[in-house]
């Protein structure tokens, strides 16, 4: 069949979407840190989001943002994951 030869679309586009930046240069992980939502942060990482993608305009990593904003639960989680 034709579809047997197509690559798994989910594996191609999932990393792109999980690490996509909004107009402020924020990835979904950074947005989860900003709104202090640990469950969303954990879900994003479980799905394969990269914990080391920095903010586009400042080059700050998610860990740096978590520490700067005082979100120590997220900082601890990020240290454990990457």
Biopython code that builds the backbone (N, CA, C, O; Angstrom):
import numpy as np
from Bio.PDB.StructureBuilder import StructureBuilder

atoms = [
    (1, "UNK", "N", (0.825, -1.186, 0.000)),
    (1, "UNK", "CA", (0.000, 0.000, 0.000)),
    (1, "UNK", "C", (0.868, 1.247, 0.000)),
    (1, "UNK", "O", (2.027, 1.227, 0.414)),
    (2, "UNK", "N", (0.288, 2.306, -0.465)),
    (2, "UNK", "CA", (0.983, 3.586, -0.519)),
    (2, "UNK", "C", (1.393, 4.059, 0.872)),
    (2, "UNK", "O", (2.501, 4.561, 1.057)),
    (3, "UNK", "N", (0.507, 3.903, 1.844)),
    (3, "UNK", "CA", (0.779, 4.422, 3.180)),
    (3, "UNK", "C", (1.882, 3.668, 3.904)),
    (3, "UNK", "O", (2.433, 4.178, 4.879)),
    (4, "UNK", "N", (2.213, 2.479, 3.457)),
    (4, "UNK", "CA", (3.311, 1.737, 4.068)),
    (4, "UNK", "C", (4.654, 2.409, 3.812)),
    (4, "UNK", "O", (5.613, 2.174, 4.549)),
    (5, "UNK", "N", (4.733, 3.223, 2.799)),
    (5, "UNK", "CA", (5.989, 3.864, 2.435)),
    (5, "UNK", "C", (6.132, 5.277, 2.999)),
    (5, "UNK", "O", (7.205, 5.876, 2.922)),
    (6, "UNK", "N", (5.058, 5.800, 3.559)),
    (6, "UNK", "CA", (5.124, 7.141, 4.125)),
    (6, "UNK", "C", (5.745, 7.082, 5.523)),
    (6, "UNK", "O", (5.454, 6.164, 6.289)),
    (7, "UNK", "N", (6.597, 8.052, 5.859)),
    (7, "UNK", "CA", (7.178, 8.059, 7.206)),
    (7, "UNK", "C", (6.089, 8.333, 8.235)),
    (7, "UNK", "O", (5.028, 8.865, 7.907)),
    (8, "UNK", "N", (6.357, 7.972, 9.455)),
    (8, "UNK", "CA", (5.410, 8.225, 10.534)),
    (8, "UNK", "C", (5.344, 9.734, 10.775)),
    (8, "UNK", "O", (6.268, 10.327, 11.331)),
    (9, "UNK", "N", (4.251, 10.337, 10.353)),
    (9, "UNK", "CA", (4.084, 11.792, 10.436)),
    (9, "UNK", "C", (4.194, 12.269, 11.883)),
    (9, "UNK", "O", (4.762, 13.328, 12.147)),
    (10, "UNK", "N", (3.658, 11.497, 12.809)),
    (10, "UNK", "CA", (3.701, 11.869, 14.215)),
    (10, "UNK", "C", (5.139, 12.050, 14.694)),
    (10, "UNK", "O", (5.432, 12.997, 15.424)),
    (11, "UNK", "N", (6.027, 11.164, 14.297)),
    (11, "UNK", "CA", (7.425, 11.258, 14.727)),
    (11, "UNK", "C", (8.157, 12.416, 14.083)),
    (11, "UNK", "O", (9.151, 12.897, 14.627)),
    (12, "UNK", "N", (7.687, 12.869, 12.939)),
    (12, "UNK", "CA", (8.332, 13.994, 12.256)),
    (12, "UNK", "C", (7.868, 15.322, 12.844)),
    (12, "UNK", "O", (8.685, 16.196, 13.133)),
    (13, "UNK", "N", (6.569, 15.472, 13.018)),
    (13, "UNK", "CA", (6.044, 16.775, 13.400)),
    (13, "UNK", "C", (5.959, 17.002, 14.910)),
    (13, "UNK", "O", (5.951, 18.150, 15.354)),
    (14, "UNK", "N", (5.897, 15.944, 15.697)),
    (14, "UNK", "CA", (5.784, 16.124, 17.149)),
    (14, "UNK", "C", (6.938, 16.949, 17.713)),
    (14, "UNK", "O", (6.679, 17.912, 18.435)),
    (15, "UNK", "N", (8.212, 16.620, 17.419)),
    (15, "UNK", "CA", (9.299, 17.445, 17.966)),
    (15, "UNK", "C", (9.242, 18.899, 17.499)),
    (15, "UNK", "O", (9.585, 19.812, 18.249)),
    (16, "UNK", "N", (8.812, 19.102, 16.274)),
    (16, "UNK", "CA", (8.713, 20.475, 15.772)),
    (16, "UNK", "C", (7.665, 21.263, 16.541)),
    (16, "UNK", "O", (7.894, 22.418, 16.901)),
    (17, "UNK", "N", (6.522, 20.649, 16.794)),
    (17, "UNK", "CA", (5.451, 21.337, 17.502)),
    (17, "UNK", "C", (5.774, 21.513, 18.982)),
    (17, "UNK", "O", (5.461, 22.553, 19.560)),
    (18, "UNK", "N", (6.388, 20.525, 19.594)),
    (18, "UNK", "CA", (6.706, 20.619, 21.016)),
    (18, "UNK", "C", (7.772, 21.671, 21.308)),
    (18, "UNK", "O", (7.863, 22.170, 22.430)),
    (19, "UNK", "N", (8.567, 22.005, 20.319)),
    (19, "UNK", "CA", (9.647, 22.978, 20.505)),
    (19, "UNK", "C", (9.423, 24.250, 19.701)),
    (19, "UNK", "O", (10.322, 25.083, 19.594)),
    (20, "UNK", "N", (8.226, 24.406, 19.134)),
    (20, "UNK", "CA", (7.919, 25.588, 18.324)),
    (20, "UNK", "C", (7.874, 26.830, 19.208)),
    (20, "UNK", "O", (7.466, 26.777, 20.368)),
    (21, "UNK", "N", (8.300, 27.935, 18.637)),
    (21, "UNK", "CA", (8.319, 29.198, 19.377)),
    (21, "UNK", "C", (7.138, 30.069, 18.961)),
    (21, "UNK", "O", (6.763, 30.104, 17.789)),
    (22, "UNK", "N", (6.562, 30.763, 19.923)),
    (22, "UNK", "CA", (5.514, 31.722, 19.598)),
    (22, "UNK", "C", (6.159, 33.028, 19.144)),
    (22, "UNK", "O", (7.376, 33.089, 18.972)),
    (23, "UNK", "N", (5.357, 34.072, 18.950)),
    (23, "UNK", "CA", (5.912, 35.330, 18.427)),
    (23, "UNK", "C", (6.868, 36.007, 19.408)),
    (23, "UNK", "O", (7.652, 36.868, 19.011)),
    (24, "UNK", "N", (6.809, 35.624, 20.689)),
    (24, "UNK", "CA", (7.755, 36.158, 21.681)),
    (24, "UNK", "C", (9.005, 35.291, 21.796)),
    (24, "UNK", "O", (9.898, 35.591, 22.589)),
    (25, "UNK", "N", (9.073, 34.219, 21.010)),
    (25, "UNK", "CA", (10.227, 33.337, 21.042)),
    (25, "UNK", "C", (10.166, 32.298, 22.144)),
    (25, "UNK", "O", (11.174, 31.663, 22.454)),
    (26, "UNK", "N", (8.987, 32.117, 22.743)),
    (26, "UNK", "CA", (8.822, 31.183, 23.855)),
    (26, "UNK", "C", (8.368, 29.818, 23.349)),
    (26, "UNK", "O", (7.451, 29.714, 22.535)),
    (27, "UNK", "N", (9.021, 28.784, 23.841)),
    (27, "UNK", "CA", (8.594, 27.419, 23.548)),
    (27, "UNK", "C", (7.476, 27.045, 24.530)),
    (27, "UNK", "O", (7.272, 27.742, 25.524)),
    (28, "UNK", "N", (6.758, 25.962, 24.263)),
    (28, "UNK", "CA", (5.733, 25.525, 25.221)),
    (28, "UNK", "C", (6.292, 25.269, 26.620)),
    (28, "UNK", "O", (5.611, 25.531, 27.612)),
    (29, "UNK", "N", (7.520, 24.762, 26.711)),
    (29, "UNK", "CA", (8.119, 24.540, 28.032)),
    (29, "UNK", "C", (8.296, 25.866, 28.770)),
    (29, "UNK", "O", (7.984, 25.961, 29.957)),
    (30, "UNK", "N", (8.781, 26.861, 28.094)),
    (30, "UNK", "CA", (8.972, 28.169, 28.726)),
    (30, "UNK", "C", (7.621, 28.764, 29.126)),
    (30, "UNK", "O", (7.499, 29.374, 30.189)),
    (31, "UNK", "N", (6.613, 28.588, 28.280)),
    (31, "UNK", "CA", (5.284, 29.083, 28.634)),
    (31, "UNK", "C", (4.747, 28.377, 29.876)),
    (31, "UNK", "O", (4.139, 29.020, 30.732)),
    (32, "UNK", "N", (4.958, 27.076, 29.988)),
    (32, "UNK", "CA", (4.515, 26.334, 31.174)),
    (32, "UNK", "C", (5.222, 26.839, 32.424)),
    (32, "UNK", "O", (4.619, 26.911, 33.495)),
    (33, "UNK", "N", (6.484, 27.186, 32.294)),
    (33, "UNK", "CA", (7.238, 27.722, 33.433)),
    (33, "UNK", "C", (6.699, 29.095, 33.822)),
    (33, "UNK", "O", (6.531, 29.384, 35.006)),
    (34, "UNK", "N", (6.432, 29.927, 32.845)),
    (34, "UNK", "CA", (5.936, 31.275, 33.121)),
    (34, "UNK", "C", (4.599, 31.237, 33.855)),
    (34, "UNK", "O", (4.368, 32.031, 34.767)),
    (35, "UNK", "N", (3.717, 30.315, 33.462)),
    (35, "UNK", "CA", (2.410, 30.233, 34.140)),
    (35, "UNK", "C", (2.453, 29.307, 35.347)),
    (35, "UNK", "O", (1.439, 29.085, 36.008)),
    (36, "UNK", "N", (3.644, 28.764, 35.632)),
    (36, "UNK", "CA", (3.884, 27.905, 36.799)),
    (36, "UNK", "C", (2.957, 26.682, 36.814)),
    (36, "UNK", "O", (2.266, 26.420, 37.798)),
    (37, "UNK", "N", (2.961, 25.956, 35.716)),
    (37, "UNK", "CA", (2.136, 24.753, 35.600)),
    (37, "UNK", "C", (3.040, 23.534, 35.460)),
    (37, "UNK", "O", (3.461, 23.176, 34.360)),
    (38, "UNK", "N", (3.327, 22.907, 36.594)),
    (38, "UNK", "CA", (4.245, 21.775, 36.621)),
    (38, "UNK", "C", (3.696, 20.577, 35.842)),
    (38, "UNK", "O", (4.458, 19.864, 35.191)),
    (39, "UNK", "N", (2.392, 20.353, 35.904)),
    (39, "UNK", "CA", (1.805, 19.218, 35.186)),
    (39, "UNK", "C", (1.973, 19.365, 33.677)),
    (39, "UNK", "O", (2.282, 18.390, 32.992)),
    (40, "UNK", "N", (1.775, 20.549, 33.165)),
    (40, "UNK", "CA", (1.974, 20.776, 31.729)),
    (40, "UNK", "C", (3.446, 20.609, 31.385)),
    (40, "UNK", "O", (3.779, 19.996, 30.371)),
    (41, "UNK", "N", (4.317, 21.140, 32.206)),
    (41, "UNK", "CA", (5.756, 20.991, 31.989)),
    (41, "UNK", "C", (6.141, 19.513, 31.932)),
    (41, "UNK", "O", (6.871, 19.092, 31.035)),
    (42, "UNK", "N", (5.653, 18.738, 32.881)),
    (42, "UNK", "CA", (5.955, 17.306, 32.901)),
    (42, "UNK", "C", (5.397, 16.599, 31.662)),
    (42, "UNK", "O", (6.059, 15.734, 31.088)),
    (43, "UNK", "N", (4.199, 16.962, 31.257)),
    (43, "UNK", "CA", (3.596, 16.359, 30.069)),
    (43, "UNK", "C", (4.418, 16.668, 28.829)),
    (43, "UNK", "O", (4.679, 15.781, 28.017)),
    (44, "UNK", "N", (4.826, 17.919, 28.679)),
    (44, "UNK", "CA", (5.624, 18.308, 27.508)),
    (44, "UNK", "C", (6.923, 17.510, 27.438)),
    (44, "UNK", "O", (7.314, 17.044, 26.368)),
    (45, "UNK", "N", (7.580, 17.357, 28.567)),
    (45, "UNK", "CA", (8.828, 16.599, 28.594)),
    (45, "UNK", "C", (8.564, 15.125, 28.294)),
    (45, "UNK", "O", (9.327, 14.498, 27.558)),
    (46, "UNK", "N", (7.506, 14.576, 28.848)),
    (46, "UNK", "CA", (7.139, 13.181, 28.583)),
    (46, "UNK", "C", (6.881, 12.961, 27.093)),
    (46, "UNK", "O", (7.220, 11.911, 26.547)),
    (47, "UNK", "N", (6.287, 13.941, 26.450)),
    (47, "UNK", "CA", (5.991, 13.827, 25.017)),
    (47, "UNK", "C", (7.221, 14.055, 24.133)),
    (47, "UNK", "O", (7.188, 13.789, 22.931)),
    (48, "UNK", "N", (8.308, 14.551, 24.740)),
    (48, "UNK", "CA", (9.546, 14.688, 23.981)),
    (48, "UNK", "C", (10.039, 16.097, 23.738)),
    (48, "UNK", "O", (10.935, 16.301, 22.919)),
    (49, "UNK", "N", (9.478, 17.073, 24.427)),
    (49, "UNK", "CA", (9.958, 18.450, 24.269)),
    (49, "UNK", "C", (11.389, 18.558, 24.791)),
    (49, "UNK", "O", (11.763, 17.892, 25.757)),
    (50, "UNK", "N", (12.167, 19.390, 24.150)),
    (50, "UNK", "CA", (13.569, 19.594, 24.507)),
    (50, "UNK", "C", (13.671, 20.612, 25.646)),
    (50, "UNK", "O", (13.263, 21.762, 25.485)),
    (51, "UNK", "N", (14.206, 20.201, 26.780)),
    (51, "UNK", "CA", (14.281, 21.083, 27.957)),
    (51, "UNK", "C", (15.397, 22.118, 27.844)),
    (51, "UNK", "O", (15.533, 22.965, 28.727)),
    (52, "UNK", "N", (16.186, 22.071, 26.797)),
    (52, "UNK", "CA", (17.327, 22.980, 26.676)),
    (52, "UNK", "C", (17.184, 24.029, 25.584)),
    (52, "UNK", "O", (18.143, 24.745, 25.296)),
    (53, "UNK", "N", (16.015, 24.139, 24.970)),
    (53, "UNK", "CA", (15.824, 25.149, 23.924)),
    (53, "UNK", "C", (15.677, 26.514, 24.591)),
    (53, "UNK", "O", (14.753, 26.717, 25.378)),
    (54, "UNK", "N", (16.578, 27.456, 24.288)),
    (54, "UNK", "CA", (16.532, 28.758, 24.960)),
    (54, "UNK", "C", (15.502, 29.704, 24.341)),
    (54, "UNK", "O", (15.019, 29.496, 23.228)),
    (55, "UNK", "N", (15.188, 30.744, 25.102)),
    (55, "UNK", "CA", (14.365, 31.831, 24.582)),
    (55, "UNK", "C", (15.098, 32.461, 23.403)),
    (55, "UNK", "O", (16.306, 32.690, 23.469)),
    (56, "UNK", "N", (14.391, 32.734, 22.360)),
    (56, "UNK", "CA", (15.012, 33.209, 21.127)),
    (56, "UNK", "C", (15.745, 34.538, 21.305)),
    (56, "UNK", "O", (16.878, 34.684, 20.846)),
    (57, "UNK", "N", (15.114, 35.500, 21.962)),
    (57, "UNK", "CA", (15.702, 36.847, 22.015)),
    (57, "UNK", "C", (16.721, 37.050, 23.140)),
    (57, "UNK", "O", (17.530, 37.975, 23.068)),
    (58, "UNK", "N", (16.699, 36.205, 24.179)),
    (58, "UNK", "CA", (17.632, 36.413, 25.294)),
    (58, "UNK", "C", (18.607, 35.267, 25.485)),
    (58, "UNK", "O", (19.589, 35.395, 26.217)),
    (59, "UNK", "N", (18.341, 34.162, 24.837)),
    (59, "UNK", "CA", (19.175, 32.958, 24.953)),
    (59, "UNK", "C", (19.125, 32.338, 26.346)),
    (59, "UNK", "O", (19.997, 31.545, 26.699)),
    (60, "UNK", "N", (18.106, 32.693, 27.148)),
    (60, "UNK", "CA", (17.933, 32.084, 28.468)),
    (60, "UNK", "C", (17.261, 30.720, 28.313)),
    (60, "UNK", "O", (16.308, 30.571, 27.549)),
    (61, "UNK", "N", (17.757, 29.748, 29.033)),
    (61, "UNK", "CA", (17.205, 28.405, 28.971)),
    (61, "UNK", "C", (15.985, 28.307, 29.897)),
    (61, "UNK", "O", (15.785, 29.166, 30.756)),
    (62, "UNK", "N", (15.178, 27.266, 29.720)),
    (62, "UNK", "CA", (14.065, 27.066, 30.644)),
    (62, "UNK", "C", (14.522, 26.991, 32.106)),
    (62, "UNK", "O", (13.846, 27.517, 32.991)),
    (63, "UNK", "N", (15.650, 26.349, 32.362)),
    (63, "UNK", "CA", (16.157, 26.277, 33.732)),
    (63, "UNK", "C", (16.471, 27.670, 34.267)),
    (63, "UNK", "O", (16.127, 27.984, 35.406)),
    (64, "UNK", "N", (17.108, 28.493, 33.476)),
    (64, "UNK", "CA", (17.427, 29.854, 33.898)),
    (64, "UNK", "C", (16.152, 30.640, 34.218)),
    (64, "UNK", "O", (16.103, 31.389, 35.193)),
    (65, "UNK", "N", (15.136, 30.461, 33.395)),
    (65, "UNK", "CA", (13.871, 31.174, 33.605)),
    (65, "UNK", "C", (13.182, 30.671, 34.866)),
    (65, "UNK", "O", (12.635, 31.465, 35.631)),
    (66, "UNK", "N", (13.204, 29.367, 35.089)),
    (66, "UNK", "CA", (12.585, 28.804, 36.293)),
    (66, "UNK", "C", (13.257, 29.349, 37.553)),
    (66, "UNK", "O", (12.577, 29.721, 38.509)),
    (67, "UNK", "N", (14.575, 29.396, 37.555)),
    (67, "UNK", "CA", (15.303, 29.917, 38.715)),
    (67, "UNK", "C", (15.036, 31.407, 38.882)),
    (67, "UNK", "O", (14.787, 31.871, 39.995)),
    (68, "UNK", "N", (15.085, 32.155, 37.794)),
    (68, "UNK", "CA", (14.871, 33.607, 37.840)),
    (68, "UNK", "C", (13.488, 33.955, 38.390)),
    (68, "UNK", "O", (13.336, 34.911, 39.150)),
    (69, "UNK", "N", (12.476, 33.166, 37.996)),
    (69, "UNK", "CA", (11.114, 33.445, 38.453)),
    (69, "UNK", "C", (10.801, 32.817, 39.809)),
    (69, "UNK", "O", (9.705, 32.997, 40.340)),
    (70, "UNK", "N", (11.761, 32.081, 40.369)),
    (70, "UNK", "CA", (11.569, 31.471, 41.665)),
    (70, "UNK", "C", (10.731, 30.205, 41.647)),
    (70, "UNK", "O", (10.238, 29.759, 42.683)),
    (71, "UNK", "N", (10.577, 29.638, 40.476)),
    (71, "UNK", "CA", (9.779, 28.416, 40.334)),
    (71, "UNK", "C", (10.701, 27.219, 40.540)),
    (71, "UNK", "O", (11.122, 26.567, 39.584)),
    (72, "UNK", "N", (11.005, 26.946, 41.800)),
    (72, "UNK", "CA", (12.022, 25.961, 42.134)),
    (72, "UNK", "C", (11.597, 24.522, 41.852)),
    (72, "UNK", "O", (12.450, 23.673, 41.592)),
    (73, "UNK", "N", (10.295, 24.229, 41.897)),
    (73, "UNK", "CA", (9.830, 22.882, 41.530)),
    (73, "UNK", "C", (10.171, 22.595, 40.067)),
    (73, "UNK", "O", (10.634, 21.505, 39.731)),
    (74, "UNK", "N", (9.944, 23.564, 39.219)),
    (74, "UNK", "CA", (10.259, 23.400, 37.800)),
    (74, "UNK", "C", (11.764, 23.306, 37.608)),
    (74, "UNK", "O", (12.235, 22.498, 36.808)),
    (75, "UNK", "N", (12.521, 24.119, 38.328)),
    (75, "UNK", "CA", (13.978, 24.075, 38.214)),
    (75, "UNK", "C", (14.508, 22.704, 38.600)),
    (75, "UNK", "O", (15.364, 22.150, 37.911)),
    (76, "UNK", "N", (14.010, 22.160, 39.686)),
    (76, "UNK", "CA", (14.429, 20.823, 40.122)),
    (76, "UNK", "C", (14.067, 19.770, 39.087)),
    (76, "UNK", "O", (14.875, 18.895, 38.776)),
    (77, "UNK", "N", (12.864, 19.853, 38.557)),
    (77, "UNK", "CA", (12.425, 18.913, 37.533)),
    (77, "UNK", "C", (13.326, 19.006, 36.296)),
    (77, "UNK", "O", (13.736, 17.981, 35.751)),
    (78, "UNK", "N", (13.628, 20.210, 35.859)),
    (78, "UNK", "CA", (14.466, 20.398, 34.672)),
    (78, "UNK", "C", (15.883, 19.874, 34.905)),
    (78, "UNK", "O", (16.486, 19.299, 33.999)),
    (79, "UNK", "N", (16.409, 20.064, 36.090)),
    (79, "UNK", "CA", (17.746, 19.538, 36.403)),
    (79, "UNK", "C", (17.732, 18.003, 36.303)),
    (79, "UNK", "O", (18.660, 17.398, 35.766)),
    (80, "UNK", "N", (16.691, 17.402, 36.817)),
    (80, "UNK", "CA", (16.575, 15.937, 36.754)),
    (80, "UNK", "C", (16.460, 15.441, 35.320)),
    (80, "UNK", "O", (16.931, 14.349, 35.000)),
    (81, "UNK", "N", (15.837, 16.236, 34.453)),
    (81, "UNK", "CA", (15.575, 15.788, 33.077)),
    (81, "UNK", "C", (16.642, 16.200, 32.067)),
    (81, "UNK", "O", (16.643, 15.721, 30.933)),
    (82, "UNK", "N", (17.534, 17.073, 32.470)),
    (82, "UNK", "CA", (18.418, 17.399, 31.407)),
    (82, "UNK", "C", (19.576, 18.238, 31.580)),
    (82, "UNK", "O", (20.307, 18.486, 30.621)),
]
sb = StructureBuilder()
sb.init_structure("model")
sb.init_model(0)
sb.init_chain("A")
sb.init_seg("    ")
for serial, (resi, resn, name, xyz) in enumerate(atoms, 1):
    if name == "N":
        sb.init_residue(resn, " ", resi, " ")
    sb.init_atom(name, np.array(xyz, "f"), 0.0, 1.0, " ", f" {name:<3s}", serial, name[0])
structure = sb.get_structure()
